[in-house]
Amino acid sequence: MFAMERPDPPMPAAFIGHGSPMNTLETNRYTAAWRAFGESVPRPRAVLAISAHWYINGSALTAMPKPRVIHDFYGFPPQLFAFDYPAPGAPEVAEEIAEAVKPQWVGLDRDSWGLDHGTWSVLAHVFPRADIPVIQLSLHGGRDAEYHVELGRRLAPLRDRGILVVGSGNVVHNLRMIDFRKPDLAFDWAVEFDEAVKDAMTGRPEALMALPSHPAYRLAVPTPDHYLPLYYIAGLAQAAGEPAQVLVEGCTMGSISMTSFVLGEAAPRARAVKAGAAGLPDPRIVPADDTNT
């Protein structure tokens, strides 16, 4: 008798703390971890990216064959505005994703959005050749945490179909409290909230739902956009019945967490790089909360 061939393991998934768009152009310990992650995963059919920067009043998927590259920020150097990430789209995969999450309704955007910097600043390191199709899923700003976690759970079958789900945001993201004197440090409250999220994601991901009652939540999450992508990876972790692992951890400029998580594989070892995360433009010229980061 022949032994039954074991199916391939599900595609991993990840939440990436993307920080400043300048990370696109820099090599530091965070971007080295993103690159190590990309080198460690099987080549996906497509990437489903859930970016903090497509925050609208609805759930939609990019469904155009050639998504435009959106430079959705201000005050950064010309090299960043010139950066291109010409990954193809995959309308048929977008339709497959929309079908997979039913009865949740997700629309198909064939001509409006594209790939914003929450997606391409990360994928520039994960898949630098830009040769894997990328679909973005918007964040529905009118729905509660349970909606986003449940939608994340409904994405679980896609991992068995070779689709890599990547959430891109930040666990702690408070631009109004940035301290440029702390390039590799954080306020105590930011560290405490970052630790609470790590405890939840690497222990019981469902515990993430209780963190809005954390004393530092309102400081760490003054707006929901950068935090919501984490709920999708928590939903995938719940569907898989396993916790996530820390891919890389740390904070920058006092009030931004760069902590990232990976689900479904051992966190790869990145080559040693001492440099911390990229910073923001000179605050005397462009205030942090006017950069759309």
C-alpha positions, -999 to +999 in steps of 0.1 A: +000+000+000+011+035-008+011+061+020-014+089+015+005+121+005+002+148+031-013+181+019+010+211+019+007+232+051-014+263+049+003+295+036+016+316+065+001+349+074+015+380+090+008+414+106+036+439+098+042+471+118+051+493+089+060+526+106+073+554+084+071+551+046+109+557+046+113+521+056+107+514+020+142+527+011+161+518+042+178+487+056+172+483+093+164+455+117+127+457+109+130+456+071+156+428+075+129+408+093+104+415+066+129+404+040+137+372+060+099+365+062+095+368+024+125+345+018+111+319+042+076+315+028+065+293-002+059+314-032+022+324-030-004+325-058-012+360-046-009+384-017-040+397+001-029+429+018-050+446+045-035+481+048-043+508+074-044+533+046-075+521+028-100+530+055-134+536+040-171+531+047-172+496+032-154+464+025-139+462-009-112+443-029-090+458-056-100+439-087-080+455-115-053+437-135-028+465-131-033+483-098-018+518-096+009+526-070-005+553-047+019+577-030-005+586-002+017+608+020+033+643+022+066+659+030+089+630+021+119+631-002+115+628-040+131+593-040+101+580-021+076+596-045+095+581-074+094+546-059+074+521-080+060+487-070+045+474-103+030+442-090+001+428-111-034+425-098-055+394-101-093+401-107-101+364-107-084+360-072-104+390-060-136+373-071-125+341-054-119+360-021-152+378-023-169+344-028-149+328+001-161+353+027-199+350+020-224+357+035-202+387+044-204+411+014-172+425-001-174+447-032-150+446-061-132+478-069-121+477-106-109+513-111-107+534-079-079+524-055-047+505-060-017+497-038-011+523-011+021+527+009+009+505+037+011+477+012+041+485-010+064+498+017+063+463+033+062+442+001+092+461-013+111+440+012+090+409+015+088+404-023+112+429-038+107+417-074+071+428-074+062+398-095+034+383-073-002+395-078-014+417-050-050+424-040-059+449-013-088+446+011-102+478+025-110+484+062-146+491+069-146+521+092-182+517+101-180+483+117-169+470+151-140+448+161-161+416+159-168+423+123-131+425+114-122+394+134-150+374+118-139+386+084-104+374+092-117+340+102-136+338+069-103+343+051-088+312+066-096+288+036-075+311+014-044+300+032-050+265+018-052+280-017-018+296-017-029+331-008-007+350+017-026+373+040-006+403+052-020+429+076-001+462+076-006+488+104+009+495+138+000+481+173+007+516+187+003+546+164-001+580+179+014+606+156+005+636+179+027+622+207+058+614+186+091+623+203+119+627+177+144+624+206+134+588+211+143+571+177+145+537+192+126+541+225+090+544+236+069+559+263+061+536+292+024+534+282+034+524+246+056+496+259+029+484+282+003+483+255+027+467+230+034+440+257-003+434+263-009+428+225+021+405+223+007+385+253-026+381+235-014+373+200+012+347+212-011+332+238-049+335+233-056+357+203-092+361+213-079+381+243-072+409+219-109+417+221-106+428+258-077+452+252-099+483+245-103+483+283-065+485+288-055+518+305-032+527+276-056+518+247-068+554+240-032+566+238-020+537+218-050+536+194-063+572+191-078+562+157-086+526+147-071+525+112-036+512+120-049+488+147-077+471+127-054+450+104-043+432+135-078+418+140-076+400+107-045+381+117-061+374+151-092+360+133-069+337+112-052+326+143-085+317+159-096+298+128-063+278+129-065+272+166-030+284+172-013+316+184+009+338+164+047+343+169+066+376+172+084+383+139+102+414+152+095+437+181+103+472+192+091+508+191+102+541+176+098+578+182+081+572+215+046+564+203+049+540+173+052+502+177+070+483+150+061+449+164+051+423+138+036+388+140+037+357+119+012+329+119+018+293+106+056+290+107+085+296+129+096+333+128+127+334+105+160+346+117+169+379+101+205+389+095+219+412+122+212+449+115+217+475+142+198+504+127+164+512+140+132+521+121+131+549+096+120+583+109+096+610+096+103+643+078+116+672+098+087+682+121+097+719+117+087+715+081+059+689+081+041+680+114+039+643+119+002+641+117+003+659+083+023+631+067-005+605+064+017+578+079 
